[in-house]
């Protein structure tokens, strides 16, 4: 995933099918691949030392031919795989051997305090095996059915909630450690993403998107891409102090590369980009069209135009009309007074009515 800012010869890249080998030959095939990279990969410039640049330079056919020389035989033709489906494995599931497993969402993979203490106690008490997922979550394995209720209760009390109680935006979001742990970071990621997600949720509410709707958001503090922002529907890649590149066009199942949409967007200005994008996604998307697919279909030129011309959501027309309830002079006076207070006539009228009712209830006459 890694790249370098302002150097277009560095880039994120999707994998390509190389071939098929029997299960017993997997380690031999891996050794051949690693040996090919060892002997032919770039060593003169660290930016180009990754295997993806060797494959891009050679092409997959030449790379396969050289790997097969180390492997000692031909790879079998690649076996077609079912369409990729992203699964989080969060919550409770059958394990397949009569036991259960429980996937726990962990914001940015960080556990501390009571949450950490409780998790350790549960693992030790029930002697559970643990898996760590690529999305920085945990899976507790080998759980008997009788243990499900007490484990659920004690984990919830510590803040490790069932995914139905976690904001959908948080479930697929991820950030790299960045400041203060990573020397390559040029801006915040892990420490900044909680506030960014809250701001995205606020924009969702402002433009009328439902709570259940979500997008894949990734944030990194530099262009090396450790949290895979180049696969996200909305990727924020640090490109300066409190500044991000915005990447759009990934998909919910994370099988398509995003592209750079904007550069040098200050963290305090993110809503200026988010609002028009989410507003028009809400109103112009096709049935069941994801945010990433929407941005790809619309095209970046059109999206830039929408962002540049954005003046805020179009206000729905007032559904209430005071004219049937007042003579012309009274209505015009109410309208003029409402303008002075930056309100609609309906809002001002409702305030007057509420104040009158409150005064009557207090035994006063105004």
LOMI-846622 format. One line per field, with one value per residue (C-alpha): residue in three letters; x, y, z. Coordinates in Angstrom, 3 decimals, always signed. Layout:
! residues N
resn: c(ALA;...)
px: c(X;...)
py: c(Y;...)
pz: c(Z;...)
//
This chain:
! residues 366
resn: c(UNK;UNK;UNK;UNK;UNK;UNK;UNK;UNK;UNK;UNK;UNK;UNK;UNK;UNK;UNK;UNK;UNK;UNK;UNK;UNK;UNK;UNK;UNK;UNK;UNK;UNK;UNK;UNK;UNK;UNK;UNK;UNK;UNK;UNK;UNK;UNK;UNK;UNK;UNK;UNK;UNK;UNK;UNK;UNK;UNK;UNK;UNK;UNK;UNK;UNK;UNK;UNK;UNK;UNK;UNK;UNK;UNK;UNK;UNK;UNK;UNK;UNK;UNK;UNK;UNK;UNK;UNK;UNK;UNK;UNK;UNK;UNK;UNK;UNK;UNK;UNK;UNK;UNK;UNK;UNK;UNK;UNK;UNK;UNK;UNK;UNK;UNK;UNK;UNK;UNK;UNK;UNK;UNK;UNK;UNK;UNK;UNK;UNK;UNK;UNK;UNK;UNK;UNK;UNK;UNK;UNK;UNK;UNK;UNK;UNK;UNK;UNK;UNK;UNK;UNK;UNK;UNK;UNK;UNK;UNK;UNK;UNK;UNK;UNK;UNK;UNK;UNK;UNK;UNK;UNK;UNK;UNK;UNK;UNK;UNK;UNK;UNK;UNK;UNK;UNK;UNK;UNK;UNK;UNK;UNK;UNK;UNK;UNK;UNK;UNK;UNK;UNK;UNK;UNK;UNK;UNK;UNK;UNK;UNK;UNK;UNK;UNK;UNK;UNK;UNK;UNK;UNK;UNK;UNK;UNK;UNK;UNK;UNK;UNK;UNK;UNK;UNK;UNK;UNK;UNK;UNK;UNK;UNK;UNK;UNK;UNK;UNK;UNK;UNK;UNK;UNK;UNK;UNK;UNK;UNK;UNK;UNK;UNK;UNK;UNK;UNK;UNK;UNK;UNK;UNK;UNK;UNK;UNK;UNK;UNK;UNK;UNK;UNK;UNK;UNK;UNK;UNK;UNK;UNK;UNK;UNK;UNK;UNK;UNK;UNK;UNK;UNK;UNK;UNK;UNK;UNK;UNK;UNK;UNK;UNK;UNK;UNK;UNK;UNK;UNK;UNK;UNK;UNK;UNK;UNK;UNK;UNK;UNK;UNK;UNK;UNK;UNK;UNK;UNK;UNK;UNK;UNK;UNK;UNK;UNK;UNK;UNK;UNK;UNK;UNK;UNK;UNK;UNK;UNK;UNK;UNK;UNK;UNK;UNK;UNK;UNK;UNK;UNK;UNK;UNK;UNK;UNK;UNK;UNK;UNK;UNK;UNK;UNK;UNK;UNK;UNK;UNK;UNK;UNK;UNK;UNK;UNK;UNK;UNK;UNK;UNK;UNK;UNK;UNK;UNK;UNK;UNK;UNK;UNK;UNK;UNK;UNK;UNK;UNK;UNK;UNK;UNK;UNK;UNK;UNK;UNK;UNK;UNK;UNK;UNK;UNK;UNK;UNK;UNK;UNK;UNK;UNK;UNK;UNK;UNK;UNK;UNK;UNK;UNK;UNK;UNK;UNK;UNK;UNK;UNK;UNK;UNK;UNK;UNK;UNK;UNK;UNK;UNK;UNK;UNK;UNK;UNK;UNK;UNK;UNK;UNK;UNK;UNK;UNK;UNK;UNK)
px: c(+0.000;+2.882;+3.769;+5.572;+3.866;+4.486;+6.332;+3.959;+6.418;+5.411;+1.873;-0.455;-1.142;-3.590;-2.324;-2.561;-3.168;+0.143;-0.997;-2.052;+0.097;-0.889;-1.139;+2.046;+4.052;+2.970;+6.174;+8.330;+6.353;+6.711;+10.449;+10.696;+8.771;+10.948;+14.135;+12.997;+12.466;+15.778;+17.788;+15.949;+14.175;+15.473;+18.071;+19.406;+16.367;+14.217;+11.121;+11.173;+12.275;+8.829;+7.919;+5.054;+7.539;+9.385;+6.086;+5.019;+8.372;+8.457;+4.783;+3.142;+4.118;+7.866;+7.627;+5.851;+8.458;+11.351;+9.593;+8.980;+12.724;+13.347;+10.317;+11.541;+8.293;+5.339;+2.500;-0.904;-3.471;-5.063;-8.276;-11.196;-12.336;-15.853;-16.567;-14.811;-17.045;-15.814;-16.749;-15.934;-16.719;-17.892;-20.459;-21.330;-20.982;-20.918;-17.335;-18.118;-17.089;-19.906;-18.185;-18.741;-16.488;-17.054;-15.672;-14.979;-14.715;-11.718;-11.397;-8.001;-6.834;-6.266;-7.249;-6.424;-7.659;-10.696;-11.286;-7.827;-8.073;-11.497;-10.433;-7.443;-9.593;-12.103;-9.394;-7.642;-10.821;-12.206;-8.824;-9.786;-7.747;-7.516;-7.196;-6.224;-7.925;-6.550;-9.087;-7.469;-10.266;-10.171;-11.845;-12.302;-12.457;-13.508;-16.377;-18.963;-22.623;-23.085;-20.388;-21.997;-24.224;-21.671;-18.962;-21.298;-22.290;-18.808;-17.406;-20.263;-19.691;-16.081;-17.088;-16.572;-20.030;-21.921;-21.488;-25.163;-24.386;-21.359;-21.694;-21.600;-18.971;-16.620;-17.020;-15.005;-12.909;-9.213;-6.170;-2.440;-0.657;+0.989;+1.807;+3.373;+4.595;+5.651;+8.701;+7.306;+4.075;+3.499;+0.043;-2.452;-4.269;-5.100;-5.542;-7.491;-9.894;-12.391;-13.187;-13.212;-15.761;-17.988;-17.812;-18.672;-21.668;-22.772;-22.574;-24.567;-27.312;-27.192;-27.707;-30.328;-28.402;-29.660;-27.747;-27.563;-25.760;-21.994;-18.849;-15.331;-13.072;-9.315;-6.842;-3.045;-0.479;+1.762;+1.576;+2.955;-0.627;-0.446;-4.218;-4.953;-6.484;-6.036;-8.717;-11.221;-14.328;-12.995;-9.278;-7.443;-3.677;-1.506;+0.332;+1.361;+0.735;-3.034;-3.498;-4.709;-5.029;-8.568;-8.878;-12.190;-13.415;-12.696;-15.500;-17.151;-15.505;-12.155;-11.281;-10.808;-8.170;-9.207;-7.765;-6.553;-9.436;-7.961;-4.646;-3.723;-7.158;-6.803;-8.432;-10.702;-11.988;-13.019;-16.745;-16.443;-15.627;-17.705;-21.013;-21.456;-20.165;-22.532;-25.423;-25.283;-24.649;-27.906;-29.842;-28.247;-27.170;-28.643;-30.485;-28.084;-25.132;-22.240;-20.463;-17.322;-19.215;-21.115;-17.926;-16.496;-19.659;-20.005;-16.367;-13.966;-14.456;-18.164;-17.506;-14.981;-17.605;-20.155;-17.665;-16.525;-20.110;-21.342;-23.331;-25.026;-27.946;-31.036;-33.602;-36.923;-39.839;-41.698;-44.619;-46.651;-48.377;-49.487;-51.626;-54.828;-54.480;-53.802;-54.815;-52.374;-51.037;-50.412;-48.670;-46.411;-45.490;-44.697;-42.593;-40.617;-39.973;-38.903;-36.324;-34.810;-34.394;-33.106;-36.106;-38.984;-42.466;-43.540;-40.694;-41.500;-45.223;-44.582;-42.383;-45.139;-47.713;-45.455;-44.757;-48.467;-49.369;-46.604;-47.835;-51.411;-50.231;-48.426;-51.609;-50.321;-51.725;-49.368)
py: c(+0.000;+2.398;+5.365;+8.715;+12.101;+13.994;+11.048;+9.452;+6.625;+5.277;+3.956;+1.523;-1.653;-4.549;-8.123;-10.309;-14.063;-15.926;-19.542;-22.518;-24.946;-27.978;-27.422;-29.375;-27.090;-23.745;-23.086;-24.034;-21.627;-18.831;-19.471;-19.171;-15.878;-14.427;-15.568;-13.859;-10.592;-11.014;-11.446;-9.081;-6.465;-2.898;-2.299;+1.061;+3.098;+2.161;+3.757;+1.161;-1.879;-3.458;-6.464;-4.614;-2.457;-5.527;-7.038;-3.737;-3.492;-7.090;-7.889;-10.873;-13.343;-12.733;-12.704;-16.080;-17.569;-16.526;-17.736;-21.119;-21.444;-21.159;-23.351;-26.094;-26.666;-24.902;-23.463;-24.944;-22.598;-20.243;-21.633;-19.233;-17.997;-16.986;-13.262;-11.630;-10.640;-8.565;-10.174;-8.628;-11.759;-9.487;-10.763;-14.379;-17.161;-20.944;-22.137;-25.331;-27.848;-27.289;-24.347;-20.612;-17.685;-14.027;-11.157;-7.986;-4.551;-2.634;+1.002;+1.297;-1.887;-0.055;-1.724;-0.333;+0.090;-1.896;-3.187;-4.757;-6.194;-7.742;-9.219;-10.903;-12.300;-13.763;-15.340;-16.888;-18.034;-19.885;-20.760;-19.194;-19.012;-15.542;-14.339;-10.821;-9.651;-7.418;-4.801;-4.541;-6.492;-9.582;-12.977;-15.125;-18.792;-22.168;-20.838;-23.269;-22.323;-22.189;-19.510;-17.136;-15.183;-14.588;-13.644;-11.244;-9.582;-9.071;-7.819;-5.333;-4.002;-3.322;-1.499;-4.300;-4.155;-6.293;-4.720;-3.730;-1.138;+0.317;+3.142;+1.493;+4.031;+2.770;-0.900;-0.648;+2.443;+2.102;+4.303;+3.743;+4.652;+7.827;+10.397;+9.921;+6.395;+6.432;+8.437;+8.554;+10.328;+13.889;+14.317;+12.604;+9.361;+7.059;+9.922;+11.960;+9.420;+9.332;+13.022;+12.641;+9.817;+11.922;+14.755;+12.417;+11.152;+14.758;+15.457;+12.277;+13.562;+17.039;+15.801;+13.205;+9.918;+7.152;+5.961;+2.454;+3.711;+3.564;+3.885;+2.488;+5.214;+4.890;+7.462;+7.404;+9.893;+9.488;+8.024;+4.587;+3.363;+1.079;+1.354;+0.686;+4.103;+3.397;+0.682;+2.788;+4.559;+7.620;+7.673;+10.447;+10.385;+12.800;+15.230;+17.916;+19.193;+18.896;+18.299;+15.368;+14.115;+12.860;+9.605;+8.389;+5.423;+2.300;-0.181;-1.657;-5.048;-3.280;-4.851;-1.631;+1.068;+4.594;+7.680;+11.055;+13.531;+16.536;+17.581;+19.640;+19.738;+21.100;+19.012;+21.911;+22.182;+18.553;+19.331;+21.648;+18.548;+15.961;+17.849;+18.198;+14.679;+13.024;+15.329;+14.401;+10.731;+10.785;+12.413;+11.163;+7.596;+4.615;+1.910;+0.298;+2.205;+2.506;+5.792;+4.514;+3.345;+6.650;+8.731;+6.556;+6.815;+10.575;+11.244;+13.518;+16.472;+16.622;+16.070;+18.925;+21.158;+20.217;+20.862;+24.201;+25.478;+24.163;+26.662;+24.253;+21.814;+23.025;+23.898;+22.143;+24.530;+25.396;+23.036;+25.428;+28.528;+31.179;+33.098;+31.117;+32.025;+35.765;+38.822;+40.248;+43.030;+40.675;+38.123;+40.729;+42.147;+38.628;+37.951;+41.177;+40.499;+36.925;+38.178;+40.465;+37.462;+35.188;+32.884;+31.726;+33.165;+29.707;+29.433;+32.853;+32.101;+28.829;+30.644;+33.184;+30.416;+28.423;+31.530;+32.313;+28.764;+28.775;+32.096;+30.801;+27.717;+29.949;+31.922;+35.017;+37.047;+38.527)
pz: c(+0.000;+0.675;-1.521;-1.273;-1.594;-4.844;-6.413;-8.900;-9.551;-6.130;-5.789;-4.016;-5.976;-5.898;-5.968;-9.079;-9.403;-9.640;-9.758;-7.671;-5.670;-3.567;+0.168;+0.819;-1.475;-0.029;+1.922;-1.083;-3.278;-0.722;-0.502;-4.302;-4.272;-1.505;-3.261;-6.467;-4.612;-2.768;-5.947;-8.299;-6.166;-5.892;-3.205;-4.370;-3.262;-0.279;-1.831;-4.614;-2.621;-2.368;-4.461;-6.154;-8.074;-9.347;-10.544;-12.124;-13.906;-15.137;-15.508;-13.835;-16.592;-16.292;-12.510;-12.589;-14.937;-12.693;-9.526;-11.185;-11.820;-8.068;-7.322;-9.633;-11.527;-13.095;-11.064;-11.761;-13.348;-10.857;-9.339;-9.532;-6.137;-5.080;-5.124;-2.204;+0.690;+3.604;+6.925;+10.272;+12.356;+15.157;+17.638;+18.436;+15.852;+15.612;+15.413;+13.488;+16.131;+18.611;+20.302;+19.771;+19.016;+19.879;+17.808;+19.797;+18.222;+19.567;+18.518;+16.797;+18.501;+21.790;+25.057;+28.473;+32.018;+33.119;+29.597;+29.444;+32.959;+32.293;+28.967;+30.574;+33.385;+30.907;+28.750;+31.757;+33.519;+30.485;+28.932;+25.584;+22.416;+20.866;+17.277;+16.188;+12.983;+10.195;+11.343;+14.789;+16.477;+18.709;+18.368;+21.468;+20.449;+21.902;+24.014;+25.368;+24.980;+28.764;+29.009;+26.514;+28.909;+31.709;+29.196;+27.365;+30.640;+32.046;+28.714;+28.296;+31.816;+30.817;+27.633;+25.093;+23.544;+21.062;+17.601;+17.458;+20.144;+18.318;+15.781;+12.314;+11.216;+13.929;+13.021;+9.788;+10.576;+11.266;+11.833;+12.142;+15.435;+14.011;+16.726;+19.228;+18.441;+14.779;+13.610;+10.051;+11.054;+9.872;+11.427;+13.740;+12.955;+15.881;+18.331;+15.783;+14.316;+17.236;+16.725;+12.926;+13.161;+15.422;+12.906;+10.033;+12.026;+12.617;+8.877;+8.176;+10.465;+8.947;+5.377;+6.322;+6.151;+8.428;+11.481;+10.016;+6.901;+6.923;+4.829;+5.195;+6.645;+7.130;+8.473;+8.343;+9.557;+6.491;+2.953;+3.884;+4.176;+7.221;+7.842;+4.137;+3.295;-0.413;-0.239;+1.730;+0.498;+2.331;+3.057;+4.896;+4.345;+6.299;+4.001;+6.497;+10.038;+10.699;+6.962;+4.868;+1.340;+0.719;-1.215;-2.655;-4.654;-2.633;-2.043;+1.074;+0.443;-0.107;-3.465;-5.450;-5.166;-4.250;-5.968;-4.743;-4.655;-2.823;-1.283;+1.755;+3.396;+6.921;+9.623;+10.643;+7.041;+6.531;+6.777;+3.772;+1.721;+3.581;+3.532;-0.241;-0.907;+1.569;+0.656;-3.028;-2.235;-0.256;-3.106;-6.322;-5.562;-7.315;-5.319;-2.808;-4.303;-1.858;-1.275;-2.992;-6.084;-6.151;-6.207;-8.981;-11.094;-10.643;-11.506;-9.661;-12.004;-11.163;-7.460;-7.392;-8.971;-6.299;-3.488;-4.931;-5.305;-1.954;+0.106;+2.475;+2.302;+0.489;+3.121;+2.759;+2.278;+5.460;+5.826;+7.943;+6.642;+9.100;+6.604;+7.274;+10.969;+10.710;+8.748;+6.211;+8.452;+11.370;+9.162;+7.526;+10.943;+12.186;+9.072;+9.519;+13.204;+12.416;+9.900;+12.524;+14.825;+12.018;+12.377;+10.232;+10.916;+12.027;+14.553;+16.006;+16.171;+17.999;+20.529;+21.150;+21.602;+23.949;+26.040;+26.218;+27.288;+29.916;+31.276;+31.510;+33.368;+35.850;+36.439;+34.656;+31.800;+29.231)
//
